[in-house]
Amino acid sequence: MINMSFHCESNSTPNLLAVEGHEPRAKKCVINHEWGFPLTIEQFISDEALTAKLQVVLQTWPLYRAFLYTGADQVEVVPKYLNLFCDSCGKETFWETSLYGTEKHRDGFNSKSFKCRNCGSTHTTYHFFWKKKEKYTRFFKVGQYPELEERVSKTLEGALTAEDLTMYKNALRLRNFNLCIAAVA
């Protein structure tokens, strides 16, 4: 059995939000495992907040970085829309996937393809693991094709020397493959 202790902090002020009519933001909790490392668990009040977070995870997080959360139990499919860079269009565009009424992704390993809504010819496929556990739900990407883009803006590329640009691209690649501290070494 794993020993866990919880510590939760809210990043919102309930009284202020209730007065202004806004929904509360997610709370973050830290679980201390007996193995000695903390895991952050976010608590979601609304399905919309979780869907927005899943968009960020799919669009920008590296492979195998675990997203742990509680709440928003009605969300069982990935977001329908993403905002990604399209090589064919040469800019960031909206991407869309098909969702069917009986489809559920929160049952283990799954994959989903997204198509650029602008050109309709470019596709990105995500492979992921999504499963509700006893105390929290876990989501992480296990594959992505094409791989997470290591794009450098033209402005930054022009400001860096050739050696610095190579080092920056290596750091992006290491981050994308979840090699953490190696990205800044």
Secondary structure, DSSP 4 states (H G I P E B T S, - for coil): ---EEEEEEESS-HHHHHHHTPPP--EEEEEEETTS-EEEEEEESSHHHHHHHHHHHHHHPPTT--EEEEE-TT--S--SEEEEEETTTTEEEEEE----TT----EEEEEEEEEETTTS--EEEEEEEEEE-SS-EEEEEEEEESPPP----HHHHHHS-HHHHHHHHHHHHHHHTT-GGGGG-
